[in-house]
Amino acid sequence: MTNNNNPIDVFLAQPRGFCAGVDRAIAIVEEALRIHGAPVYVRHEIVHNKRVINMLEDKGAIFVEEVEDIPDGAITIFSAHGISSKVENDAIARSLPVIDATCPLVSKVHAEGRKHRENGCEVILIGHKGHPEVEGTMGRINGTVYLVSNITDAKTILVENPNKLAYVTQTTLSVDDTRDIILELERRFPKITGPDVKDICYATQNRQSAVRKLTQQVDLLIVLGASNSSNSNRLKEIGIELGVPSYLIDEADQMEPCWLNGVSKIGITAGASAPEELVEELIENLRAIREINVKTFGDTIEDVIFKLPKELTEISSQTKEIL
C-alpha cells in the first residue's frame, strides 16, 4: 500500500474544460449585457455549470425555463443546447429581440436532420432522452424523429420505410459512445445513412480520448463538471469502465480526503462546461492535504473559435463607429 505521506503525482488532462461552443455562449451573454445592459433573459441554463450560471446572474442575466417567463421586449438568449422551432416561433410571435447562442455544431446537426427529411428520409436521433439538446433537435426536424438512446432501442425500433432512413447524433456523444448503436442500426437497416466521423463534436471526442489515455497512468480520476452534464458524466463513466475509481464533482470542496488513501497518481479533467478555476481550486485543496506534483498529460491543442452572432457583432461595430 502506498504511504499516505508520500507526494502524489497529479496529471491534468489536455484538453479539458471549456470548448469553443461554451466559450461562445458565455461571451454572448456577457456581450449582450455590455451592449444592452441588465437584465437580459436566458431560456434554460446557458451551459450546464452552476459556477458559470451564478457568475452571469451576478452580472445581470436572468435564467428562465420558458419563453412565456420573459417580459415583453426583453433581450432573449437561447442556450448553447439549441431550441425547437416551437420555442423560436413563440419568441417571434411575441416580437422578442432574440440572440441565439446555439452551438454551431448543434445547429449543424439540425441542418443535417432537416436535409434528410427534405430528401424523403425518416430520421433517427441517437441521444439521451430529456436532454435539452435532444429536445431541441427533435423539435427542429419536421415529421417523426425516432429517438434511440441505447443498444436495446437500436435492436427494437420499428420504422415505416427501412430503405429511406438516416441518423444524426447528439453532439455530446463521441464515436465510442455511439459505435455499437450505429453498428446495430446498420445491421438492421443496411441502407441507413449518417454523418461522417469528422462531424462528431471535436471537444467531446478529444476529452474522452484524453481520459482513456489518462486512466492508464493513474489510480484515481476526478472529473469536474455538473451532475446534469452529459459529457461530464461520460468522462466519469469511462474511468469506471476502465477500472479506475472515478468521481464527478460540481465543486472542488466536494472531494473527500479518503479518496486519496493508497493513491500515488491522480488524474483530473473537466467537462466542456466547467471553468478552469474549478481545476485550480481542486489543486489547492489537494495541496492542503498532501504534497503534490502537478503535470499536464496529453498534447492535443484545440484552436477552434466560433464567431459571435451578427446581432451582437453588428451592434458592436456600429458603436465603435460612433465612438
CORRA-V44861 format. One record per backbone hydrogen bond with DSSP energy under -0.5 kcal/mol. NH is the residue of the N-H (numbers start at 1). CO is the residue of the C=O. E is the energy in kcal/mol with one decimal. If there is no record, write none. Layout:
<<NH;CO;E> <NH;CO;E>>
This chain:
<<6;3;-1.7> <8;291;-2.5> <9;264;-2.8> <10;8;-0.5> <10;293;-3.4> <11;9;-0.6> <11;266;-3.4> <12;10;-0.6> <12;295;-3.2> <13;11;-0.6> <13;268;-2.9> <14;297;-2.1> <17;270;-2.1> <18;274;-0.7> <19;272;-1.2> <23;19;-2.5> <24;20;-2.2> <25;21;-2.1> <26;22;-2.5> <27;23;-2.2> <28;24;-2.2> <29;25;-1.7> <30;26;-2.4> <31;27;-2.8> <32;28;-2.5> <33;29;-2.1> <34;30;-2.0> <35;31;-2.5> <36;32;-2.8> <37;32;-0.5> <37;33;-1.6> <39;60;-0.7> <40;60;-1.1> <41;75;-3.0> <42;62;-2.9> <43;77;-2.6> <44;42;-0.7> <44;64;-3.7> <49;47;-1.7> <53;49;-2.4> <54;50;-3.0> <55;51;-2.0> <56;52;-2.3> <57;53;-2.4> <58;54;-2.1> <59;55;-0.9> <60;56;-0.7> <60;57;-1.0> <61;56;-2.5> <62;40;-2.7> <64;42;-2.6> <69;66;-1.7> <70;67;-2.1> <74;71;-1.8> <76;97;-2.8> <77;41;-2.9> <78;99;-1.9> <79;43;-0.9> <80;46;-1.8> <82;79;-1.4> <85;139;-2.5> <88;84;-1.9> <89;85;-2.9> <90;86;-2.5> <91;87;-1.8> <92;88;-2.2> <93;89;-2.7> <94;90;-1.0> <95;92;-1.6> <96;91;-2.3> <98;96;-0.9> <99;76;-2.9> <101;78;-1.6> <101;99;-0.7> <103;80;-2.4> <106;103;-0.8> <107;103;-2.4> <108;104;-1.7> <109;105;-1.3> <110;106;-2.1> <111;107;-2.3> <112;108;-2.3> <113;109;-2.5> <114;110;-2.3> <115;111;-2.2> <116;112;-2.2> <117;113;-1.8> <118;114;-2.4> <119;115;-1.5> <120;117;-1.9> <121;116;-2.7> <122;164;-2.6> <123;144;-0.8> <124;166;-2.7> <125;146;-3.4> <126;124;-0.6> <126;168;-2.7> <127;125;-0.7> <127;148;-1.7> <129;127;-0.5> <131;128;-1.9> <135;131;-2.5> <136;132;-2.3> <137;133;-2.6> <138;134;-2.6> <139;135;-1.4> <140;137;-1.5> <141;137;-0.7> <142;140;-0.5> <146;123;-2.5> <148;125;-2.8> <148;146;-0.6> <149;147;-0.5> <154;150;-1.9> <155;151;-1.7> <156;152;-1.3> <157;153;-2.2> <164;161;-1.7> <166;122;-2.2> <167;193;-2.2> <168;124;-2.4> <170;126;-2.8> <173;170;-1.5> <178;174;-1.7> <179;175;-1.4> <182;178;-3.0> <183;179;-2.5> <184;180;-2.0> <185;181;-2.4> <186;182;-2.7> <187;183;-1.8> <188;184;-2.4> <189;185;-2.9> <192;189;-2.3> <193;165;-1.7> <199;196;-2.1> <200;197;-1.9> <205;201;-2.0> <206;202;-2.8> <207;203;-2.4> <208;204;-2.0> <209;205;-2.5> <210;206;-2.2> <211;207;-1.8> <212;208;-2.3> <213;209;-1.7> <214;210;-2.5> <215;211;-2.6> <216;213;-1.0> <217;214;-2.4> <218;214;-0.7> <219;265;-2.9> <220;265;-1.0> <221;245;-2.6> <222;267;-2.8> <223;247;-3.4> <224;222;-0.5> <224;269;-2.3> <225;223;-0.6> <225;249;-2.4> <226;48;-0.7> <229;226;-1.7> <230;228;-0.7> <233;229;-2.3> <234;230;-1.9> <235;231;-1.5> <236;232;-1.7> <237;233;-2.5> <238;234;-2.2> <239;235;-1.6> <240;236;-2.1> <241;237;-2.9> <242;238;-1.7> <243;240;-1.9> <244;239;-2.6> <245;219;-0.6> <247;221;-2.2> <249;223;-2.6> <249;247;-0.5> <254;251;-1.7> <255;252;-1.7> <257;255;-0.5> <259;256;-2.3> <260;257;-1.9> <261;258;-1.4> <263;260;-2.3> <266;9;-3.0> <267;220;-3.2> <268;11;-2.8> <269;222;-2.1> <271;224;-2.7> <274;271;-1.9> <275;273;-0.5> <278;275;-1.5> <279;275;-0.7> <280;276;-2.1> <281;277;-2.2> <282;278;-2.1> <283;279;-2.2> <284;280;-1.9> <285;281;-2.2> <286;282;-2.2> <287;283;-2.2> <288;284;-1.4> <289;285;-0.6> <289;286;-1.1> <290;286;-2.9> <293;8;-2.8> <294;292;-0.5> <295;10;-3.2> <297;12;-3.1> <298;296;-0.5> <300;14;-0.8> <301;299;-0.5> <302;300;-0.5> <303;301;-0.5> <312;309;-1.8> <313;309;-1.9> <314;310;-2.4> <316;312;-2.5> <317;313;-2.2> <318;314;-2.2> <319;315;-2.3> <320;316;-1.9> <321;317;-2.0> <322;318;-1.9> <323;319;-2.1>>
